[in-house]
């Protein structure tokens, strides 16, 4: 399988990486509803067997639970995949989530992640959100210290704006940016992707299928039946009037994907990977069975005519 170097690191990653957001399970603010840990573990192992070589997680997923599940999944696995996790999203005893970029907090968070993951060093440690904005520099200097101490190998950011990225230029050690990027979220195309290419910053795109909306398996009925604690019920793209428009776009993806024996989800991921600035895409999995609907995107590439066809349909639907 093709591998690409991630930014300034020595890591060469596969086009697809395992995303653990949904594996955090239910009962927290941004959950995807209940999740069977056995299914999560089986999904991780199936993806690794298929050749995927990295996992992206975060401390806040399930309020620490996803990292613990990952540690269980990797017991006895050799070689281990690259492990990417994140700091900054903290939580109180009642489950309330808040952002903190203070040095003392990040040091504690790193130790807690190492403990949950059963690791001595984290391959890529990322600032999850740039909040509060005024503490970005303090947080980045702390990550640089963790790198010097050998607690983390490489450091990156997630959800940063262009101006926030530029504030880190003087440090010169930004390995990667993790932004949302998919057919329904294209904000990074104009300025951020060209900037990352210019500065040699790797891009690992999250939500390439817009949290499952572009998989071809989502319907209005299924969304209506999502668990009460599934955060997607609250998101505008999963509600009318946008939902019908989005499902019409999926119909076009299905049509194009079928020509190649692929799924709409694979077409959506391939669209993300069409950009040379994108090093890899984070693909969330909840069961080993889901692998068959996405794994082909690692090698599937849309033609220029197919990309133009998608663009034309988006204009017709008023998306682009």
LINHU-V486417 format. One record per helix or strand. SS is the DSSP state (H for helix, E for strand). FROM is the first residue (numbers start at 1). TO is the last residue. If there is no record, write none. Layout:
# LINHU-V486417
ss: {SS | SS}
from: {FROM | FROM}
to: {TO | TO}
This chain:
# LINHU-V486417
ss: {E | E | E | H | E | H | E | H | E | E | E | H | E | H | E | H | E | E | E | E | H | E | H | E | H | H | H | H | E | H | H | H}
from: {3 | 12 | 16 | 21 | 32 | 37 | 54 | 65 | 82 | 89 | 97 | 103 | 122 | 133 | 152 | 162 | 176 | 180 | 182 | 185 | 192 | 202 | 220 | 230 | 231 | 236 | 242 | 264 | 278 | 288 | 295 | 304}
to: {5 | 14 | 19 | 24 | 32 | 49 | 56 | 73 | 87 | 91 | 99 | 117 | 127 | 149 | 158 | 166 | 178 | 180 | 182 | 185 | 199 | 206 | 224 | 230 | 234 | 238 | 258 | 273 | 284 | 293 | 298 | 317}
